Each structure stands twice: as structure tokens, then as C-alpha cells.
């Protein structure tokens, strides 16, 4: 497998003068004409004041745009997680994410043209995260996580040209993440993978849902359970949009162990009934081995939202350490050798 | 307001010899021909063995029926909540619920004819809870909470005759509860209230969703937030199926404060846009004042899933203390006096 760091967050300019970029990661990719379009999550934090009494947190307010919240640096708040400030009444994200659109002719060199998708409603108060793009007929559907004091909802955007974007609302209620829509109907229904956050019973597992119109979803079924005593013992979540292969639907998903060390793993689902897993990775397909995969804002994270499968290779675009974007290329032969029937 | 205890759990026979009934509560009611049909939640626990080393917990296994799980009485398990045994790996409910169908000619005296709806799939492993019945055209739709190690999902059953019941799957993924479907389309869409359990951000609020076929649901919007420093500061959840009045959709919902003391409260929603609240209770409509509302399996709970609104009166059927069923009757005048415009 060939691996390389593709885009470093230090090369990214902030969206406005009060913010600084702390990450570009978890990108989705899709072919569009002669181009490869990438929609990447860019995380920004507020430039902190010299006085050290408050932590400044970014948020979006409807009709007002960027707002800065001042959270006191006191014992009432837990600052141990770099991503979240916790309090018994309310939690805050330390950074706010938006999406940036990048374009490439060769899949390796990407250009930025100030093309953004910014938070724009109450469900996006703390930002938008982890996009996945599915092409259905001639329309592109982008699923993403909308984070706010209303929870983490999965929302949907559609576009035909990557210039105009239309929001279609929340398709999975809070808390939910890691939603990918299959690129064609199966037995007359659209199909998605999603990952509810379960509070009291259950674990962080991958679920399926069906839809007749891409907006309303039902028939929720549990599909892949996080496995105790395996690398995915803590949580699993769908990664890239599924690809139809000769053996069924290929899904690359992420898993994390109890130390929050991430891996990418593969499974193949039955072509006509994606609730049935027919093949699974014998061992992780990709795990943090390089310095840029092991050290960063949140260490040991490899997290994909995008995959380009061509005749010879699988090209995986993935976020590393919640701060930059890496690229891995493996052959179909390498993939099939990693999988075994279940 | 007239109040009375209607059905005492001590009068209910268990569904099999290994179990004992600990509650009949949270009933839904609907008119069916000349009858009033009640679907009530009946909770049963396993008769405990004399040896005091394990707690016996009921569960349902697909194709096997009732199974008894033996949970060690050790420090690894937290037994302080009478309803749940907690452990860092897995939680168990101390009882398992099913539904019983009761029939009445006068709305006060109900008869039992061994009519049951029992758990029957993996999502109902720990039981089925809190039914609500909505009549749409000539079909009756029952929403309920399906509890299992996959979480708390909202599932749907349909029936035309209350004899044959067809399961239509999970309509809201875990964790979710307190779903009621409106009895008619609004602007061409079916409409529901639901209550996601949010883990990290957000609170236990009432949300709305829309559907074109009652199976798939989308466009999730937050509608009523739990209010800090009011009686509903800890959680709110829809109660009975909404009733269309001259002023809009009447919704009776429950709220609980931080001591888990419940109240019933009312709101009126815009006829054409139920996301808009136009009236709200000035004070709780009904709160625990009688002995049977204050003392029982879980004290100070009043929880409705069923309401019959006739020309003169609102007849509220509600669970008390998670163990029995009570009935309250109030006039429309009393209702409108309780409400104020917002």
C-alpha cells in the first residue's frame, strides 16, 4: 500500500480574521466531469485573547453569523479533552467546522478557490462535520453531521454543480453520525448506513435504514455491532460511500479501540440485501503507522469519508489526527487478500 | 377535575407461571365501534429464587420466547434504581413489559380477554413499552418503545381490527421514546412528535418529524425545549395523540423535574404548522396529589398515552407510579382556563 500526506492544515487560510485553522480532515471525494471534487471539513478556533481568564469558543447564530462565546476557565468546566469543553449543564466544541471545496485534475494536487459551505441554521450552531458525497442519477447528495445545542443530527444537502447547494433538512435525528447513502436503489428503496449514539443500552454500532425519497428514512436495523476484544471494540462507523463490486457492496469503515486508536477496516455486503455481511477484513486494512497518522491534534486517528475505486486501484482519502488529509492507494488484489468470508 | 384510580396492578394475572405482574400503566385508548379499546403496558418480573446470590431478569429471545438472565448480586452491578440494573458493560431492565388489550362499554369498567401483544424480535428483547394509538382512515397505528441491547427504538404496529397486528419495523432509531402520530395529514404530510435521548449536547426535548408513508420519517425539527427552572426542567415528552380543536392541535405532554416528579401539561399547536406553539399551560394541568399518584413502584409519576375528547369533557387515562392506571375528567372550560397564548 502506498501512503502519503496530501494536505497539511498549515497551508489553509482561515475563513475570517478572528479565526485560525487547526485542521483540514475527513474529506469526501467524487468524480465530476474531468475533475475530482473534494469536500473537506475545515476546523477553526477563535484566536485567544492575551488575558487568560476565558476560553473563546466559536459558534454560529442564525442571521448573525459568527459569534464568540466566552467560557470561564474555572473548575466548573472540564478542559481535559482538546475537542470539547464539558460542563454538567452544557458542552461546547473548542473549534467550529465548515466545508471547503477543492478541485483536482490528477487526484493528488488540489486547488482552493474560496469555495465554502458554511453553517447556516440552528442545527449547525457548533459547525458541520464529516461530509460524504453520493451521486444518484445526475444529482450529488452530501450527508453530514450538524452539531449544535440540539445535538448531533445527520443532515442532507443536494447539488447538481457544486456551486449552488440546497439544504434538505435533518434526515436522522440526534444523536447520529457517519451516514452514507448507497449510490443506487436496492429492491426499489434507497439505502443508508448510519451510526446512532446510544446512551443507556446498546453500543456504537452501524445501522441500516431505507427510504423512498432520500428525505424520510425508516426500517432501522442494526447491521454491524462493535466487537468486544477486537480492534473495533469501542465504536464502528461507516466511512466512504459503498462501492458495488463483483462480490457485493464494498464498505470501508472506521473502528476505534478503548484507547481511541482508529483503524480502517473493510466489509462486503450482499448486493441485494445490504443487511447481510458476506466478507470482513481478517485484520485492519489501514492503521496509524506514519508520524502524520500517529501525532497531531488528536493522535492515532485515521478516518475516511471518501474513496475513488478505478479499474486497478482503490484510492482512499482520509483524515489523520483530526488535522490533515492523507492518501493511500492499494490494489484490488491487496483488498481481496485482506478479506475473508463470514 | 374528577380523578380516580381505575385499574390496580394487583388485579392483573401474569402472562406465565414464572412471572409476576408488578404494573399495568401508561395506557393508550381509542374508540372502536361501540367499544373503548385500551392497550396497556403490563410489566412483569421473574419470581426470584430463595437463594439470594443472583437477581433474575426476564428477556425475550427470538424463536425461544421468555429467557431468564441471572445477574450476580455483586459490587460490579448498581442496583439503586428499581427499574434498571446498571453495569459499565451492560444494563438490564428489572422487569419486561408487554401489551394487554382491554375493552370497555362505558370508559370506566374494562374487561380482559387474554388478548396480548408480546415482544417478538431482537429489538424487543427487554420488552415493549408506552403504546399510543392513532386512527388514520380505517387503520389503527400503534407507536411504542422497543427496548433491547440495541437501544430504545420507536417501532410501529398496524391493525384494522385489534385482533391481527402487523409489525412495520423501527420508525425512529435508538435512543428515542414518546412518539405520537397526528391523526391526519398536514400540508400533504404525516406528522409526528418524538423524543430523542441526547447524550452529549442538547436535552430531553420534543421534536417533530414528517413522513409521506408513515414508515419513513425525516425533516426532524426541535419543537419544545425542556425549560430550566420550570416544572419541566429535566425532560419533556409527548403524551396522548394530538386532538384537533377550534384553536389548533391540543397536545397533553409529560414533564419531569430534577427529582423525577412528573406533571401533565398542555400546549396548542398551529393547525397548519405544528412546529408553532400558540398556547401553553400557565401551570401544570395535572400533578401527583392523590396517594396512588404519589406512592408506588416509582413515586410521583403521572404519565399519559391516551385521551378521549368528547363534546363536554377531556377524559385522560394515565399511568401512576409505574404501577397502576388512573383516570381524570376535566371540562373544556377548565382546559382553556389553564392555557395562555405564547
Interface residues (C-beta under 8 A of the other chain):
Chain A: X84 X90 X91 X122 X126 X147 X148 X149 X150 X151 X152 X153 X169 X170 X171 X172 X173 X174 X175 X176 X194 X196 X197 X198 X199 X200 X201 X202 X205 X207 X209 X210 X211 X212 X213 X215 X216 X217 X218 X219 X220 X221 X222
Chain B: X84 X90 X91 X122 X126 X147 X148 X149 X150 X151 X152 X153 X169 X170 X171 X172 X173 X174 X175 X176 X194 X196 X197 X198 X199 X200 X201 X202 X205 X207 X209 X210 X211 X212 X213 X215 X216 X217 X218 X219 X220 X221 X222
